[in-house]
Every structure is written in structure tokens, then in C-alpha cells.
């Protein structure tokens, strides 16, 4: 799981350009689900979609459910714990 230091609560630069936090989380989820830079990581994708949903992205819940359909209950649990941990530290 990646950890980012956010200088401003409204913007993240995880993808190289400034974007609202929800959009950044959504893009990270899509990146991990598709396996663009590395093998697909559904646990991380679920975590990022969960965070994007928390930041108000409309399509995030649908994407999270789509990824969850491919995951075990243990993997979903890991993703939910990771999202909670991220929120607690950021």
C-alpha cells in the first residue's frame, strides 16, 4: 500500500498533477485495479475506491463493488482496514 504526504487537504499530487483528493483516489483505484504499472492489486484498488467514495466521488461505490465481487472476504477485510488506517493517519 502506498502512503502519501498531502500538503493540502484539498489536493493531492500522487499522479503528478494537482487534482481534488477524490479524483486522485479514484485514479489510484483504477490504476491498481487495471494493473497499469504493476500486477493488479485488488486490495489496494478497493481501498482507494473506498477512500474516493469518502471524498464524494459518484462512481467510486460502483467501482468498489465491482472489484469486491472478485475478492475474498479476507481481502475485503484487509482493504477496509487499510482505508481506515489511511484515514486515521491523514
C-alpha positions as CSV (number, residue, x, y, z in Angstrom):
1,X,0.0,0.0,0.0
2,X,1.3,3.4,-0.9
3,X,1.5,6.2,1.6
4,X,1.3,9.8,0.5
5,X,2.1,13.0,2.4
6,X,-0.6,15.6,1.5
7,X,0.5,19.2,1.8
8,X,-3.1,20.5,1.4
9,X,-6.2,18.6,2.4
10,X,-7.9,19.5,-0.9
11,X,-5.3,18.5,-3.4
12,X,-3.0,15.5,-4.0
13,X,-0.2,15.1,-6.4
14,X,0.0,11.3,-6.4
15,X,-0.4,11.1,-10.2
16,X,1.9,14.0,-11.0
17,X,-0.7,16.7,-11.4
18,X,-2.8,18.6,-8.8
19,X,-6.3,17.2,-8.6
20,X,-9.0,17.2,-5.9
21,X,-8.5,14.4,-3.4
22,X,-11.4,12.3,-4.5
23,X,-10.3,12.3,-8.1
24,X,-6.8,11.3,-7.1
25,X,-8.1,8.4,-5.0
26,X,-10.4,7.3,-7.9
27,X,-7.5,7.4,-10.3
28,X,-5.3,5.4,-8.0
29,X,-8.0,2.8,-7.6
30,X,-8.4,2.5,-11.3
31,X,-4.6,2.2,-11.7
32,X,-4.4,-0.6,-9.1
33,X,-7.5,-2.4,-10.5
34,X,-6.2,-2.4,-14.1
35,X,-2.6,-3.2,-13.2
36,X,-1.2,-0.4,-15.3
37,X,2.2,-0.1,-13.6
38,X,2.4,-3.4,-11.8
39,X,0.3,-6.5,-11.5
40,X,-3.3,-5.8,-10.5
41,X,-3.8,-5.3,-6.7
42,X,-7.5,-5.6,-5.9
43,X,-7.0,-4.9,-2.2
44,X,-5.3,-1.6,-2.9
45,X,-7.9,-0.8,-5.6
46,X,-10.8,-1.5,-3.1
47,X,-9.1,0.7,-0.5
48,X,-8.7,3.6,-3.0
49,X,-12.2,3.3,-4.2
50,X,-13.4,3.3,-0.6
51,X,-11.4,6.5,0.0
52,X,-12.7,8.1,-3.2
53,X,-16.3,7.4,-2.0
54,X,-15.5,9.0,1.3
55,X,-14.3,12.1,-0.7
56,X,-17.6,12.2,-2.6
57,X,-16.8,10.6,-6.0
58,X,-20.0,9.4,-7.6
59,X,-18.7,6.3,-9.4
60,X,-16.5,5.1,-6.5
61,X,-19.1,2.9,-4.8
62,X,-19.9,1.1,-8.1
63,X,-16.2,0.6,-8.8
64,X,-15.6,-0.7,-5.3
65,X,-18.5,-3.2,-5.6
66,X,-17.2,-4.3,-9.0
67,X,-13.7,-5.0,-7.5
68,X,-15.2,-6.6,-4.3
69,X,-17.0,-9.2,-6.5
70,X,-13.6,-10.6,-7.4
71,X,-12.2,-10.6,-3.9
72,X,-12.4,-13.0,-0.9
73,X,-13.9,-11.8,2.4
74,X,-10.4,-11.8,3.9
75,X,-9.1,-9.5,1.1
76,X,-12.1,-7.1,1.5
77,X,-11.4,-7.0,5.3
78,X,-7.8,-6.1,4.6
79,X,-8.9,-3.4,2.2
80,X,-11.3,-1.9,4.7
81,X,-8.7,-1.9,7.5
82,X,-6.2,-0.2,5.2
83,X,-8.7,2.5,4.3
84,X,-9.5,3.1,8.0
85,X,-5.8,3.2,8.8
86,X,-5.2,5.7,5.9
87,X,-8.0,8.0,7.2
88,X,-6.6,7.8,10.8
89,X,-3.1,8.9,9.7
90,X,-4.0,11.5,7.1
